[in-house]
Each structure stands twice: as C-alpha cells, then as structure tokens.
Amino acid sequence: MLSLQEVSDRLEIQDLMVRYSHAVDTRQWDLLDEVFTPDAVIDYTAMGGPRGGLAETKVFLAAAMGGIPAFQHLIANSALTVDGDTATGRTMCHNPLVLPGADGTAGGGVLFCGLWYLDRFVRVDGAWRIRERVEEKSYMYSAPAPASGSS
C-alpha cells in the first residue's frame, strides 16, 4: 500500500508533467522555468530536435512551434518510481500538430507524433522538477490535408 507521501509525490509529478504540456501548448515558454531544474538536460533528438539545456530548449521550441497553427500534448500511462527526493518516469505522449497550409494558416494536414518521455525528477525546495527529459520515438505519421471541395 502506498503511503500518503508516495501518493502525494506521484500526484505532484503527474501535475508537473501536465504543466509542461500546458506551457508548450499555450506557447508560454517561460513557464518551463517552473517545470525543469536550471541545469536540466533535455533531449529531443529522437523526434528530430536538439539536445541541450533549458535556455536552448526554450529558443528551439519557440522557433520550431512558431509556424505550427495548432498542437496538443496528451500524456498518459505514466510509470513512476519514487525514491525519496528523486524519481524516474516513462510517460506516453500523443502529439498531433496541425500543419500550415500554403497561406500559413491551418490546412496543411496533420502530423501525428507518438513518443515516450523518459524523465528523471528531483525535489527542489519542496517542489518536483524535471532534471532530465529524453524523448523516445514511437511513431510519426503525416496525414495529408483533405482535397479541395471535400467535406
């Protein structure tokens, strides 16, 4: 049976991962300062992005997501292991991205990305933060835009 502390830790870590998704999906890059440790290592190479620190990651996300009209991160199926003030996790992410059409607005199809977040967490001043995030690719599928005149 989980102790109240273990239940609290798990819920706080899950909330942390939701805050990551909301920060990215609302393009509020500075909110990531409340998600990651200042010395975090973030590795997006499996899905075509860079590996780097928090500052570089925020710059990358702003540039890479700037031309994407809409996207969402759905996270689920977290397997968490908590050990005192550290924890590890493997969490599924489904991330559809609406691609820009010729005019730059939505209409260029949808890129479906399936991946796993492999995370190392640490409790800092009583709050959980991500110290390391590595993406593990599951799939990418590009669905074309519907043909003109289609409903």
Secondary structure, 3 states (H helix, E strand, C coil): CCCHHHHHHHHHHHHHHHHHHHHHHCCCHHHHHHCEEEEEEEECHHHCCCEECHHHHHHHHHHHHHCCCEECCEEEEEEEEEECCEEEEEEEEEEEEEEECCCCCEEEEEEEEEEEEEEEEEEECCEEEEEEEEEEEEEEEEECCCCCCCC
